[in-house]
Amino acid sequence: MYEINTLREKFGDSVLQVKGNGSFKNSIGQIYQTFGGIKLYPSVEEK
């Protein structure tokens, strides 16, 4: 947390995601997207 706060002071909040806002969960969820029932990233390598 010390390092995160140091970076936040130096660069501002726009550089770092706010803890607990769900952005990481959303980013991970995007690799499991489908379109018309077809996985957009079907293989482990693509994910």
For each residue, the residues with C-beta under 8 A, 3 or more apart:
1: 4 5
2: 5 6
3: 6 7
4: 1 7 8 16 19
5: 1 2 8 9
6: 2 3 9 10
7: 3 4 10 11 15 16
8: 4 5 11 12 13 15 16
9: 5 6
10: 6 7
11: 7 8 14 15 16
12: 8 15
13: 8 16 18
14: 11
15: 7 8 11 12
16: 4 7 8 11 13
17: 21 23 24
18: 13 21 23
19: 4
20:
21: 17 18
22: 25 26
23: 17 18 26 27
24: 17 27 28
25: 22 28 29
26: 22 23 29 30
27: 23 24 30
28: 24 25 31 32
29: 25 26 32 33
30: 26 27 33
31: 28 41 47
32: 28 29 39 41 47
33: 29 30 39 40 41
34: 37 38 39 40
35: 38 40
36:
37: 34
38: 34 35 42
39: 32 33 34 42
40: 33 34 35
41: 31 32 33 46 47
42: 38 39 46
43: 46 47
44: 47
45:
46: 41 42 43
47: 31 32 41 43 44
